[in-house]
Amino acid sequence: MERYIEYLKKYRDTEISKAVLEEVLNGAKAVSLVEVYAINLIDVLNKYSAKEIDDVFLLEWVNTIWFSEWYFYNEDQCDSIASVMNVLEELDEGELVLNQEKIEMLVNALKNNSEI
């Protein structure tokens, strides 16, 4: 389990790809091992803004963090994180254009621990 946690944290922090994570996990199942904080989401949004990650990586990250059951949101920040994740999930539906203005709005919500 310790090895899984190390790689789950690396994925949360965008240090490895989803393919690497899946290879390590190899179909293993667990619930709520790694906590996600607003700062993790802010970091992902900043990397996206700086073009260090692309749309595909961002969408995979959002879906993995949200739906995989390996991750859980920090209790004090969960409403803010959930509201931003909900907005970002719209990327999958082609309904969201994530421009600099939208990124700044999402980052500010996370910094202020407020909902969108």
C-alpha positions, -999 to +999 in steps of 0.1 A: +000+000+000+029+023+008+041+021-028+007+029-041+005+060-019+038+072-032+027+070-068-008+083-061+008+114-046+031+117-076+001+116-099-018+141-078+012+164-080+015+159-119+049+143-116+038+111-135+013+103-162-019+083-158-003+055-178+025+052-152+000+053-123-021+026-139+009+004-145+019+007-108-017+001-095-022-028-119-060-030-112-056-027-074-085-012-056-086+009-024-106+038-011-095+073+000-058+069+004-045+103-007-058+137+003-063+164-023-059+200-013-069+233-030-032+239-036-030+207-057-058+220-080-042+255-081-009+239-092-026+219-119-044+250-132-011+270-132+006+242-151-022+242-176-020+280-179+018+278-185+012+250-211+032+225-190+002+201-193-024+199-220-062+195-222-059+157-223-037+155-192-060+180-173-092+161-181-076+127-172-063+142-140-097+157-131-115+124-138-089+103-120-089+124-089-127+127-089-138+092-099-111+067-090-118+064-052-081+066-045-084+102-036-104+123-012-108+161-008-095+179+023-125+183+045-121+221+051-117+228+014-140+201-001-168+224-012-145+247-030-125+218-046-157+200-056-172+232-073-140+237-093-137+201-103-174+202-114-165+232-137-134+214-150-154+183-158-172+203-184-141+201-205-151+165-212-184+177-226-168+203-248-188+230-230-159+248-213-133+271-228-106+273-202-090+307-210-068+328-187-098+347-172-116+314-163-084+299-148-079+330-126-115+328-114-111+291-105-078+298-087-093+327-068-122+305-056-097+279-044-075+305-027-105+320-009-120+285-002-153+296-019-175+279-044-180+288-080 
